[in-house]
Amino acid sequence: MHKSNSVNLDPDTLLRAYVQGVFPMGDSDGVIRWYTADPRGIIPLDRFHVPRTLRQTVRQRRFEIRINTAFEQVMRKCMEVRPVSWINQELIEAYLRLYELGYAHSVESWRNGELVGGLYGVSLGGAFFGESMFHTATDASKVALVHLVERLRERGYELLDTQASTEHLQRFGCIEIPFSEYMMLLRKAITRKCQFE
């Protein structure tokens, strides 16, 4: 990860940063800084892998999937489930502004009227930048991810950016590519006219 200091989180600045492959994170000192990642994690949409047991869980409809009904709640849950989180109140407010403008979205897993898992991210053209996910019920965030990928495929998206590749995401086909290659994919993807909702 490469970082540089900045505190401007207005929507235009945030969106321009994403177009350049840059994203904000709050550090342990409370300061929000810009980051890039080289190599960069992506999940190729045409090679997304759903483990067999998870396919069964999706088919059984254990969770009700909702889109954009509890965006702030999803962000707060993502912040709360980690002992030390890169998400802070300033970032929540910044992404809420993007959400209100139609650029940020949440995919939510609900059970018995309770939010038990989900993810959120930013959509620009045919690129979706996954930011964070959480679960309080087994497989709830994984099911949300499956629904996210289905939605992106249906709507003609080309790029699912995960920023980094983790062991968890590698089970779904996440790979790392050089930043230069990522930027070529990103420039192509953002020219597409895709609607998340």
Secondary structure, DSSP 8 states (H G I E B T S, - for coil): -EEEE-----HHHHHHHHHTT-EEEE-TTS-EEEEE-SSEEE--GGG----HHHHHHHHTT-SEEEESSSHHHHHHHHHHTSSS-S--HHHHHHHHHHHHTT-EEEEEEEETTEEEEEEEEEEETTEEEEEEEEESSTTHHHHHHHHHHHHHHHTT--EEEEES--HHHHTTT-EEE-HHHHHHHHHHHTTS-----
